[in-house]
Every structure is written in C-alpha cells, then in structure tokens.
Amino acid sequence: MPTLINGKEVSEKIQQEIAAEVEQLIKAGKRKPHLAAVLVGNDPASQTYVNSKIKTCEKVGFTSSLVRFDENVTETELLKKIEEMNEDAGLDGYIVQLPLPKHISEQKVIEAVKPSKDVDGFHPINVGRLVLNLPTYISATPYGIVHLLEYYKIETQGKHCVVIGRSNIVGTPMSILMAKNTPLANCTVTLCHSKTKNLKEHTLQADIVIAAIGRPNFVTGDMVKQGAVVIDVGINRVTSTETKSGFKLVGDVKFDEVAPKCSFITPVPGGVGPMTIASLLKNTLLAAKKEIYK
Ligand code: NDP
C-alpha cells in the first residue's frame, strides 16, 4: 500500500516553525506579522477559506484582519481600498480572495496589489521573478506541494513529472517549480491541459502526477503507472448519501483505484489543502522580515 501524505501534519509542523519565528521577532522588539484578507460577497467556499486563513494566523501569533465588501461593491471602490492597503505600513501582506463577482476584473485587482505585499504570489512581477529564479512569493498551493515532496523525501531529480492543468494559480507555477534547477525539483516536466491528446499516454509515463483539473475522480487507476507519486490538488464538492449535509469533498483522482498503484498519494481532504494556508503564512513571514523586497 502507498504512503499516505499527511498534509495536516506537515502543515502543523510548518505552523509551529512560523510561531517560533514570530516569538523571536517579538523578542527582538518587532511587531507581529500582519496578514489581511479581502472578501467580496458571500460565496460559502470563499468564506470558509478566509475564515480558516484568519484562524491559522491567530494560531501562529500573526495579526490578521478581514476586509469585507458587499458583492455589489464597484471595481473603483475595491481598487481604492487596495491602494490604501498598499500604503499601510502596519500591513505586511494581503490576499484578495478569488473568485470576484463578474463585474470586477480579477486581472486588474491582481495587478493593483503592491508586489511586496502580494503574498499570494499572483502579481505578474512575482510570477516573472519565479520564472527567472529570483526570490519571490511563490503561489501558495504549488509551494505547499514542494514542501510535501521535501518532507516525505520524495526523489524528484531526473524524474518525469506530469502536471494536469495549466491555471495561473496552480498548474502553470507548479510546472515551473518542478522544472527548476534545484535539488527539490530538477524534473522533466510535461504540462497537460484540456487540449492534450491521449492524456493517458502521458500520465502512464509519469513518475510524479500532479492533478489540478477541478473534475471529480478524473484520474483513474489505468492512467497511472505502478509506483507513481500522485498529488491530488482538486477540491470538488459532490452530492453524497454518506454525509448529513448531502455533500462531500473529493479530489481529481479516483483514490480507491489509484492508491493501490502508488508509492505516495495525497488524500482529499487532508493532503494538499492544509499546505496552502501554511505556505501563505510562510510568504507573510517573508514579507514581515522584508526578505524578498527590502
Ligand atoms: P482551473 O479551472 O483554473 O484550471 C483547470 C485546468 O484543468 C485547466 O488548465 C484546464 O485546461 C484543465 N482541464 C480541464 N479539463 C481537462 C481535461 N479533460 N483534460 C485535461 N485537462 C483539463 O482550476 P484551478 O487550477 O484553479 O484548480 C484546479 C482544482 O484544484 C480545483 O478542483 C480547485 O478547487 C483545486 N484547488 C485546490 C487548492 C488547494 O488548496 N488544495 C487551491 C487551488 C485550487 P484548459 O487550460 O485547456 O482549460
């Protein structure tokens, strides 16, 4: 049977390390790192994500704040608030929870965030710095996956990694990270998407499969070779008769079929998800210590 990658445990460890660093900062007379989240509207999934980010901030000793807007807020009002947050010396980093209502341009908002406070790592300058191997805030989900591979000492050098999905926030930065010339990467990377022909031919070649598609149970047992490492990024809400709520969360990987073939696999929930928050806090600590932008 495969080793189950326990993202909750690794995330807890990272949070403890961050909390210890916060104590050191305070001992040195500095203030607590401060992360803010901007939430527009009432999307239940977004509210859950933001609440758990705030709760984890408190746990590690950060200051956190929540800026809420009604879903009818205008783009101009939102951009004005972003401008204020950019200039707020008491704020180290902030995120604007996506998705935003259709009348607001996400790209405009992403580009309005000051790169030095962009702890989500979505600003074109930070993405460009990632591509060029310069210090940057790495997008939280891919960064969390790199931590998981490192923690479980999963060999990546010279391995073939197939990433399925090429979104700006997961698939694309993931493929860049895995191809980097560093001991924690050095993979040969294939980036697949909805126009990829014969996807299974690619995934069957993979030593490491990273699925970030957003389709429940998409990766099946016949698509994965024996001994592969499988990282499931997907969070899909499906109807279920097994839960009181009538819903449950499943990944992009058909776990029961794929797991028996794997050397390592992440469950959903409890795999990649908890790492995303840990990485966001890591980026905020870097911002507070001015390690990326002086
Ligand atoms: P997007 O919808 O932005 O991107 C999905 C990608 O999958 C696209 O590149 C798309 O291709 C590709 N795709 C869709 N259908 C197929 C197909 N049939 N074959 C091959 N590729 C396909 O999603 P995200 O990247 O934002 O998220 C992916 C999943 O990860 C979601 O379930 C999301 O909820 C989850 N997620 C989890 C996080 C966590 O913390 N664990 C954080 C962020 C996301 P194309 O580009 O051609 O359209």
Residues whose N, C-alpha, C, O or C-beta is under 5 A from the ligand:
A	BS01	NDP	T141 G165 R166 S167 V170 G171 C192 H193 S194 K195 A212 I213 G214 V233 G234 I235 N236 V272 G273 T276
